[in-house]
């Protein structure tokens, strides 16, 4: 029984850290392909920098990831490149690799010692990679399985207490029982409180847009792109025409070279919208107005969205829960005077003038009433 206890604890520990192995891509040629397995493998080895003398510093895979990653990478991943050039000629791909026009690419690619045959093999590998896609890395055991495993441990403890009576030192069972119940309670609490919330949500966007470059370096005002923040419920997602105001001239990014801005050019020329991914989402039963906060309340964007000007890839920094909003309404002093919106609050004006109160918060103007946000 002691061995069984140790085995269960080991499984629980491993469950928190184990991930699926990353398979090697391109080991087999695509059925029906005109190219041999050896050619594809040669292209794969070149892409990963496994052949001596071809790269001085970084190989292709060092910049263009072949697995899904959480970290921000300015360079396009291998699948993006593969998809872009799959239907194009070998000559176009060779020119892109051996004679890049982008300054960013030129700095790195000038350290390559590839010949045309090498580039052809790399393209063969990428053509196949376009059909397989990025390798996914997922935990082997998720929190649901861990919860079930803890339940099995609790069941075994109870059976031993009432029936088996194999463990002589009962305090060991007590420690295991308290630990397992506490861990289960923690998992339940985390699952319950995270429903509908996405704090730290940080998805990849269709175009790698940096607020550091735009908001910090170039001092572009938030409302130049988010044009409806003062007048609407939503701040507005920038239309490609807004991007084009600058990128009709600016064609190379500070970090991304031309690849990302070329997506803007393509969207503008084809008349297709850029499908930005919304990051800050509230429940459907919650009303929130940017106009109320930005125009009336004079609330800075960073109050809710955090230091956006420091983010290359935007993430949600606050949980945007009801408690978070209510605490803000209780603590935040509104710009009560010289604001026509608040002229309707006669009683609050009287109290301010008489000295009964010395500040006005959003709570005093109804900011914590249920019907203000839920109607």
C-alpha positions as CSV (number, residue, x, y, z in Angstrom):
1,X,0.0,0.0,0.0
2,X,2.9,2.4,0.7
3,X,4.2,1.7,-2.8
4,X,0.8,2.4,-4.2
5,X,0.7,5.7,-2.3
6,X,4.1,6.7,-3.6
7,X,3.0,5.8,-7.2
8,X,-0.1,8.0,-6.9
9,X,1.9,11.0,-5.6
10,X,4.4,10.5,-8.4
11,X,1.7,10.5,-11.0
12,X,0.2,13.7,-9.6
13,X,3.5,15.4,-9.6
14,X,4.3,14.4,-13.2
15,X,0.9,15.5,-14.3
16,X,1.8,19.1,-13.6
17,X,4.9,19.2,-15.8
18,X,4.7,16.5,-18.6
19,X,4.2,17.6,-22.2
20,X,3.9,15.8,-25.4
21,X,7.1,15.2,-27.3
22,X,7.6,17.3,-30.4
23,X,7.8,15.0,-33.4
24,X,10.3,15.6,-36.2
25,X,8.6,16.9,-39.3
26,X,9.0,15.7,-42.8
27,X,10.4,12.3,-42.1
28,X,8.3,10.8,-44.8
29,X,7.6,12.1,-48.3
30,X,4.1,13.0,-49.2
31,X,2.4,10.1,-51.0
32,X,2.5,10.8,-54.8
33,X,5.3,13.3,-54.5
34,X,7.8,13.5,-57.4
35,X,10.6,14.0,-54.9
36,X,12.4,11.5,-52.9
37,X,12.5,11.1,-49.1
38,X,16.2,11.9,-49.2
39,X,15.6,15.3,-50.9
40,X,12.9,16.2,-48.4
41,X,15.1,15.2,-45.5
42,X,18.0,17.2,-46.9
43,X,15.7,20.2,-47.0
44,X,14.6,19.6,-43.4
45,X,18.2,19.3,-42.2
46,X,19.1,22.5,-44.0
47,X,16.1,24.3,-42.5
48,X,17.1,23.2,-39.0
49,X,20.8,24.1,-39.5
50,X,22.0,20.5,-39.1
51,X,24.5,20.7,-42.0
52,X,27.8,22.3,-41.2
53,X,29.1,25.3,-43.0
54,X,25.7,26.6,-44.3
55,X,24.9,29.2,-41.6
56,X,27.3,31.4,-39.6
57,X,24.9,32.2,-36.8
58,X,21.2,31.3,-36.9
59,X,19.5,28.8,-39.2
60,X,16.1,29.1,-40.7
61,X,14.3,27.4,-37.8
62,X,16.0,29.6,-35.3
63,X,13.9,32.5,-36.6
64,X,10.9,30.8,-38.2
65,X,9.4,28.5,-35.5
66,X,8.0,25.1,-36.6
67,X,6.1,24.5,-33.4
68,X,3.4,26.6,-31.7
69,X,4.9,29.0,-29.2
70,X,3.6,31.3,-26.6
71,X,6.4,33.8,-26.8
72,X,6.2,36.7,-29.3
73,X,8.2,36.2,-32.5
74,X,8.6,39.0,-35.0
75,X,9.5,36.7,-37.7
76,X,6.8,34.7,-39.6
77,X,6.6,31.1,-38.6
78,X,7.6,28.3,-40.9
79,X,3.9,27.6,-41.9
80,X,3.4,31.2,-43.0
81,X,6.4,31.1,-45.2
82,X,5.5,27.7,-46.6
83,X,1.9,28.7,-47.4
84,X,3.1,31.9,-49.0
85,X,5.5,30.2,-51.4
86,X,3.9,26.9,-52.0
87,X,2.2,28.0,-55.2
88,X,5.1,30.2,-56.3
89,X,8.1,29.3,-58.5
90,X,11.4,28.1,-57.2
91,X,13.0,31.2,-58.7
92,X,10.8,33.5,-56.6
93,X,11.7,31.6,-53.5
94,X,15.4,31.6,-54.3
95,X,15.3,35.4,-54.8
96,X,13.6,35.9,-51.5
97,X,16.2,33.8,-49.6
98,X,19.4,34.6,-51.5
99,X,18.6,38.2,-52.5
100,X,16.2,39.7,-50.0
101,X,15.1,43.3,-50.5
102,X,14.1,43.9,-46.9
103,X,16.8,45.4,-44.7
104,X,15.8,43.2,-41.8
105,X,16.2,40.0,-43.8
106,X,19.4,41.1,-45.5
107,X,21.2,41.5,-42.2
108,X,20.5,37.9,-41.3
109,X,20.5,36.2,-44.7
110,X,23.9,37.6,-45.6
111,X,25.3,35.1,-43.1
112,X,23.9,32.2,-45.1
113,X,26.1,30.1,-47.4
114,X,23.4,28.4,-49.4
115,X,23.5,27.6,-53.0
116,X,20.5,27.3,-55.4
117,X,20.3,23.5,-54.9
118,X,20.2,24.0,-51.1
119,X,17.3,26.5,-51.4
120,X,15.5,24.1,-53.7
121,X,15.7,21.4,-51.1
122,X,14.4,23.8,-48.4
123,X,11.5,24.7,-50.6
124,X,10.6,21.0,-51.0
125,X,10.6,20.7,-47.2
126,X,8.4,23.8,-46.8
127,X,6.0,22.7,-49.5
128,X,5.3,19.6,-47.5
129,X,5.3,21.5,-44.2
130,X,2.5,23.7,-45.6
131,X,0.3,20.6,-45.5
132,X,1.3,19.4,-42.0
133,X,1.4,22.8,-40.2
134,X,2.9,23.7,-36.9
135,X,3.5,21.1,-34.3
136,X,1.1,21.5,-31.3
137,X,2.4,21.1,-27.8
138,X,-0.2,20.2,-25.2
139,X,-0.1,18.9,-21.7
140,X,-0.5,15.1,-21.5
141,X,-2.6,15.4,-18.3
142,X,-4.9,18.4,-17.9
143,X,-6.5,19.8,-14.8
144,X,-9.7,17.6,-15.3
145,X,-7.6,14.4,-15.3
146,X,-5.6,15.7,-12.3
147,X,-8.9,16.3,-10.4
148,X,-10.0,12.8,-11.2
149,X,-6.7,11.4,-10.0
150,X,-7.0,13.2,-6.7
151,X,-10.5,11.8,-6.4
152,X,-9.0,8.3,-6.9
153,X,-6.5,9.0,-4.1
154,X,-9.3,10.2,-1.8
155,X,-11.3,7.1,-2.5
156,X,-8.4,4.9,-1.7
157,X,-7.7,6.7,1.6
158,X,-11.4,6.3,2.7
159,X,-11.4,2.6,1.7
160,X,-8.2,2.0,3.7
161,X,-9.6,3.9,6.7
162,X,-12.9,1.9,6.8
163,X,-12.0,-1.5,5.2
164,X,-8.4,-2.3,4.3
165,X,-6.7,-0.8,7.3
166,X,-3.3,-1.5,5.7
167,X,-1.6,1.8,6.6
168,X,-0.7,1.7,10.3
169,X,0.4,5.3,10.6
170,X,-3.0,7.0,10.3
171,X,-1.5,10.5,10.4
172,X,-0.1,9.7,6.9
173,X,-3.6,9.2,5.6
174,X,-4.8,12.3,7.3
175,X,-2.0,14.4,5.6
176,X,-2.8,12.9,2.2
177,X,-6.5,13.4,2.7
178,X,-6.2,17.1,3.7
179,X,-3.7,17.7,0.9
180,X,-5.9,16.1,-1.8
181,X,-9.1,17.8,-0.6
182,X,-7.2,21.1,-0.5
183,X,-5.8,20.6,-4.0
184,X,-9.3,19.7,-5.4
185,X,-10.8,22.7,-3.7
186,X,-8.1,24.9,-5.3
187,X,-8.8,23.5,-8.7
188,X,-12.6,24.0,-8.3
189,X,-12.1,27.6,-7.2
190,X,-9.8,28.4,-10.1
191,X,-12.2,26.8,-12.6
192,X,-15.1,28.6,-11.1
193,X,-13.6,32.1,-10.9
194,X,-12.1,31.8,-14.4
195,X,-15.4,31.3,-16.1
196,X,-16.0,34.0,-18.6
197,X,-12.7,35.7,-17.7
198,X,-9.5,35.8,-19.8
199,X,-6.9,37.7,-17.8
200,X,-3.5,37.5,-19.5
201,X,-5.2,36.5,-22.8
202,X,-2.6,37.3,-25.4
203,X,-3.4,35.9,-28.9
204,X,-1.4,36.2,-32.0
205,X,-3.0,38.7,-34.4
206,X,-3.3,38.3,-38.2
207,X,-0.7,41.1,-38.4
208,X,2.0,41.5,-35.8
209,X,1.1,45.1,-34.8
210,X,3.3,46.6,-32.0
211,X,1.9,49.3,-29.7
212,X,5.5,50.0,-28.6
213,X,6.3,51.1,-32.2
214,X,3.1,53.0,-32.8
215,X,2.0,54.4,-29.4
216,X,5.4,54.8,-27.7
217,X,8.1,55.3,-30.4
218,X,5.9,57.3,-32.9
219,X,3.6,58.9,-30.3
220,X,0.4,58.0,-32.2
221,X,-2.7,58.8,-30.0
222,X,-4.9,55.9,-29.1
223,X,-8.0,57.6,-30.6
224,X,-6.3,58.1,-34.0
225,X,-6.9,54.4,-34.6
226,X,-9.7,53.7,-32.1
227,X,-11.8,56.5,-33.5
228,X,-15.1,55.8,-31.7
229,X,-13.9,55.6,-28.1
230,X,-15.4,59.0,-27.2
231,X,-18.7,58.5,-29.0
232,X,-19.7,54.9,-28.9
233,X,-20.0,51.8,-26.7
234,X,-17.0,50.3,-28.5
235,X,-13.7,51.9,-29.1
236,X,-13.7,50.6,-32.6
237,X,-11.3,48.2,-34.4
238,X,-9.1,50.1,-36.9
239,X,-10.1,49.8,-40.5
240,X,-7.4,49.0,-43.1
241,X,-7.8,52.5,-44.5
242,X,-6.5,54.0,-41.2
243,X,-3.4,51.7,-41.5
244,X,-3.0,52.8,-45.1
245,X,-2.7,56.5,-44.1
246,X,0.8,55.8,-42.9
247,X,1.7,52.5,-44.7
248,X,1.1,53.8,-48.1
249,X,4.5,55.3,-47.5
250,X,6.0,53.3,-44.7
251,X,6.7,49.8,-46.2
252,X,9.2,48.3,-43.8
253,X,8.7,47.7,-40.0
254,X,11.2,48.5,-37.3
255,X,11.3,44.8,-36.2
256,X,9.3,42.8,-38.7
257,X,10.8,43.9,-42.0
258,X,8.4,43.9,-44.9
259,X,6.5,40.7,-44.3
260,X,3.9,42.1,-41.9
261,X,3.3,45.4,-43.6
262,X,2.9,43.5,-46.9
263,X,-0.2,42.0,-45.3
264,X,-1.6,45.5,-44.8
265,X,-0.8,46.4,-48.5
266,X,-2.4,43.2,-49.7
267,X,-5.6,43.9,-47.6
268,X,-5.8,47.4,-48.9
269,X,-5.3,46.5,-52.5
270,X,-7.7,43.6,-52.4
271,X,-10.3,45.5,-50.4
272,X,-10.5,42.9,-47.7
273,X,-10.7,43.7,-44.0
274,X,-8.0,42.7,-41.5
275,X,-9.6,40.2,-39.1
276,X,-8.2,41.5,-35.8
277,X,-8.8,39.3,-32.8
278,X,-10.7,41.0,-30.0
279,X,-8.9,40.6,-26.7
280,X,-11.0,42.4,-24.1
281,X,-14.4,40.7,-23.9
282,X,-17.2,41.2,-21.4
283,X,-20.2,38.9,-20.7
284,X,-23.2,39.3,-23.0
285,X,-25.3,40.5,-20.1
286,X,-22.9,43.3,-19.2
287,X,-23.2,46.8,-20.6
288,X,-20.1,48.9,-20.9
289,X,-19.7,52.2,-22.8
290,X,-16.3,53.6,-23.8
291,X,-18.0,57.0,-24.3
292,X,-19.1,57.0,-20.7
293,X,-15.6,56.3,-19.4
294,X,-13.5,58.1,-22.0
295,X,-15.6,61.2,-22.8
296,X,-17.5,61.7,-19.6
297,X,-15.2,60.1,-17.0
298,X,-12.0,61.2,-18.6
299,X,-10.5,57.8,-17.8
300,X,-7.2,57.1,-19.4
301,X,-6.9,54.0,-21.6
302,X,-4.2,52.5,-19.4
303,X,-6.6,52.4,-16.4
304,X,-8.3,49.4,-17.8
305,X,-6.0,48.2,-20.6
306,X,-2.7,48.6,-18.7
307,X,0.6,49.9,-20.2
308,X,-0.4,49.3,-23.8
309,X,2.5,51.4,-25.0
310,X,4.9,48.8,-23.6
311,X,3.3,45.8,-25.4
312,X,4.4,44.4,-28.8
313,X,1.6,41.9,-28.5
314,X,-1.4,43.2,-26.6
315,X,-2.6,41.2,-23.6
316,X,-5.5,41.6,-21.1
317,X,-3.9,42.8,-17.9
318,X,-7.1,43.0,-15.7
319,X,-9.6,40.3,-15.1
320,X,-12.5,42.7,-15.9
321,X,-14.6,41.0,-13.2
322,X,-17.6,42.6,-11.6
323,X,-15.6,43.0,-8.4
324,X,-12.8,44.8,-10.2
325,X,-15.3,47.2,-11.8
326,X,-17.1,47.9,-8.6
327,X,-13.9,48.6,-6.7
328,X,-12.9,51.0,-9.4
329,X,-16.3,52.8,-9.2
330,X,-15.9,53.1,-5.4
331,X,-12.4,54.5,-5.5
332,X,-12.3,56.6,-8.7
333,X,-13.1,60.3,-8.3
334,X,-15.0,61.7,-11.2
335,X,-14.5,65.0,-12.9
336,X,-17.6,66.4,-11.3
337,X,-17.2,70.1,-12.0
338,X,-16.9,71.8,-15.4
339,X,-18.6,68.7,-16.9
340,X,-22.1,69.2,-18.3
341,X,-23.0,65.5,-17.9
342,X,-22.9,65.9,-14.1
343,X,-25.1,69.0,-14.0
344,X,-28.1,66.7,-13.6
345,X,-26.9,65.6,-10.1
346,X,-28.4,68.5,-8.1
347,X,-28.3,66.8,-4.7
348,X,-24.6,65.9,-5.1
349,X,-23.9,69.4,-6.1
350,X,-25.7,70.7,-2.9
351,X,-23.6,68.3,-0.7
352,X,-20.4,69.4,-2.3
353,X,-21.2,73.1,-1.9
354,X,-22.3,72.6,1.7
355,X,-19.1,70.6,2.6
356,X,-21.0,67.3,3.4
357,X,-18.8,65.5,1.0
358,X,-15.4,66.6,-0.4
359,X,-15.2,64.2,-3.4
360,X,-17.5,62.5,-5.9
361,X,-16.9,58.9,-6.9
362,X,-18.6,56.9,-9.6
363,X,-20.4,55.1,-6.8
364,X,-22.2,58.3,-5.8
365,X,-23.6,58.8,-9.3
366,X,-25.0,55.2,-9.5
367,X,-21.9,53.4,-10.5
368,X,-22.6,50.4,-8.2
369,X,-26.3,50.1,-9.1
370,X,-27.1,46.7,-10.7
371,X,-29.3,48.2,-13.4
372,X,-26.5,50.5,-14.7
373,X,-24.6,47.5,-16.1
374,X,-27.2,44.8,-16.2
375,X,-30.5,45.7,-17.7
